[in-house]
Amino acid sequence: MSAPQLVVHRDKELMAQAAAARLITKVVDAQAARGRASVVLTGGRNGNALLAALGASPARDAIDWRRLDLWWGDERFLPEGDPERNATQARAALLDRVPVDPARVHPMPASDGPYGSDPEAAAAAYATALAAAAGPEDHGPVPTFDVLMLGVGPDTHVASLFPELPAVREQDRTVVGVHGAPKPPPTRITLTLPAIRAAREVWLLAAGEDKANAAAIALSGAGEIQAPAAGAYGRSRTLWLLDAPAASQLPRDLYPPASP
């Protein structure tokens, strides 16, 4: 378990741009070290803002896009191409603008895919794909992702792990179906906390005053069942990227004065 580190930016636009620059550096370093990199994407307004900033950055060309594996932390169980799907939004924000290898882009199954309306079967299939991508060096059923990004909801949810719901309690499976989510749509697929914790680095994104209470709760020592964001951490680093409004309820000594 890595203790959380915080970086607080002036506003959400600067946060998105700085996070995109940070991600470029991380991917380039991983590719230089191991010949490839793997990143888990997140949806929502902050995840999509980061992807859009990455797409607009001239430095994006430093990444060898054909040696990058892309996964998702969760997905809305909707038909392929639905505008509410995280994969659809990621393609519009970034993926259709860069030379990714389609074979290395791994969206979660859609509700009109081969598993039909069965999110549990779709989740099991995604777990199988993750296990197939894991090598002996990963020591587990999922790859050791270089960066796994998560948006933080106002209720402290991350991915589609909502407070008190069964998915946040899951310790054995790496991917599960979610039913009755309090945020629409109610049916989803999500990585579990054990899968999230396989990542080298976990980045939690929170921008806006509506995220201030969630950040304060998750960083105050709350339990992961009541505050799933508190249970999301990386093997070597856990990084909270916030804007000033989202950090407004945090004690100032939690983050360095040099935070831009």
C-alpha positions, 0 to 999 in steps of 0.5 A, a space after each residue: 500500500 502506498 500512502 497518497 500524494 497530493 497535487 493541487 492545481 489552480 483550476 480544472 483546466 490546468 489540472 487536465 493539462 498537467 495530468 496529460 503531461 504527467 501521463 505522457 512522461 510516465 508512458 514514455 518512461 515505461 516504454 523506454 524501460 520495458 518496450 511497452 506500457 499499459 494504462 487503464 482509462 477512466 470516464 467522467 468529466 475529469 477523465 475525458 478532460 485529461 484525454 482531450 488535453 492529451 489529444 491537444 498536446 504536441 507532446 503526445 507524439 512522444 508516445 509510441 501509440 502502437 506499443 501501448 495497451 489501453 484498458 478501462 476501469 469500468 463501463 456502462 453496460 450499454 450498446 456498442 457506440 452509445 454516447 454514454 459509454 466510456 469507450 465511446 467518449 474516449 474515442 471521441 476525446 483521443 483514440 480516434 486522433 492517435 495511431 493506436 493499435 486496435 488489437 491493444 485497445 481493450 474496451 469492456 463488452 457492450 450490452 449488445 455484444 456476445 454476452 447479450 444482457 448478462 453483465 456478469 458473463 461480460 465481466 467474466 470475459 473481461 477478467 479472462 482477457 486481463 488474465 491472458 494479458 498478465 505475464 509471470 512477472 505480474 504475479 497475479 490475474 491482471 497485468 501490472 498496469 503502469 498507470 490506472 486512472 480513476 475519477 472520484 464521484 461526489 459519493 466517493 465512488 471510483 470506477 463503478 464501486 459505490 459505497 456499501 454495494 456488493 462490488 466494493 466488497 469483492 476480494 476474489 474476482 477482478 471484474 464484476 457486474 454491478 446492478 442497481 448503481 445509484 448513478 445511471 445507468 444502473 447496470 455496469 461492469 467494473 474492476 474490483 479493488 484487488 484489480 485496481 491495486 495491481 497497478 504500479 500507480 493509481 491516479 485519482 482525479 477530482 475537480 470541482 467543488 462538488 468533489 470537495 467532501 468526497 476528497 476530504 472523506 476519502 483522505 481522512 482515514 475512512 473505510 473503503 466500504 463506506 468510501 471506495 476511493 479510500 481503498 484505491 491505491 497503487 503498488 508504488 504510488 497513489 496520486 491524487 490530482 485535484 483542483 483548488 475547489 476539490 481540495 477546499 475541505 482538505 487540511 493545508 498540511 496534506 499537500 505542499 505549498 508548491 502545488 501549482 
